[in-house]
Amino acid sequence: MAAAMAEEQEGVNYASVVFKANKHPPSEGKTEETVYDEVKVQNGTTDQAADAGFLEDKRANNRRRHFKRLACGLGIIAVILLAGIIAVCVYTATFSHENERLKEIQKNHLAVKQNLTNRINKLSSMNENLMRDNDNLTVQLSNLTQNYTVLENKITNLTEEILKLTTQNQELKSQKNNLTEQIQEMKANINVSRAQWSIDAYCPKENNKRRCKACQKNWEHKELSCYIIHNAIRPERITWKEALENCRGKNSDLAVIHDEEEKKVINDYSWDSSGINGYWIGLRAEDKKWKWIDGSDLAESSWIDPPAEGRCAISVKNDRWKTVSCDEKQRWICRQKALSV
């Protein structure tokens, strides 16, 4: 309590001193201690105890002010440091986030770049293919142009040839008409000659008189037919086709037989024949069938062996018909209708 009172008393004294000091502000260049000394002199105060207490209070106040300033400075520094740390933390967090974003953006950019690179490569490949196709098409177009030019020239030449052929065709038509007229005249003459030949052949003159017969000279007459037997020696024998042409040159055909009576006649005329040496008749194998030269089929299959391609029939004396190659050389028998007299 006493101490409190003492402090309160000291405070009063200090206040009074300060108050007094305020009445007389120190001159420029004077310190507070100088002012205090001056006050002491003016007031005539020489109490040592009061001086000691005043100085002690002054030191304590100075220390408190110093500590306050130091604490305030340290607080400001602490606040600045805290703000700096917070700023650093915020910057670090922001930088880390931005770094992640940059990495993600970079990753996306790399993916986009890769895609663009792939597309560029693909487009480059397509462009090369298109350039090759274009070169090929250019070559083809050049070839087609050349071919077109050649064809155009050919068409021009063909047109000229067609015109020439048209002219020639008209000339040939005119010649054809003339030849047709000549042929008709020749046919008329041939008919006359043939008629005359027939008359001479079938009705020869004997003692200035004509006597008509059913068959020509040297032909054998049997019933309604006339036969001529070509009993040729071996060097003069011919193939089946040659024999057919020979008979047709005589206005006849190789012998055609449709009944037993005709078969017997042909068999009797097949003189001096045996084995596979006989006389050609008008029977040949066609489409696995025996056919006569008049287009009819063989009615009696027992007269000859089954047909085989390239085989023709020969008549052998006192034997059934034989099949031999049509290219062999044999004798032959021609037949024609007898003349009715």
Order of alpha helices (4+ residues) and beta strands (2+ residues): alpha-alpha-alpha-beta-beta-beta-beta-alpha-beta-alpha-beta-beta-beta-beta-beta
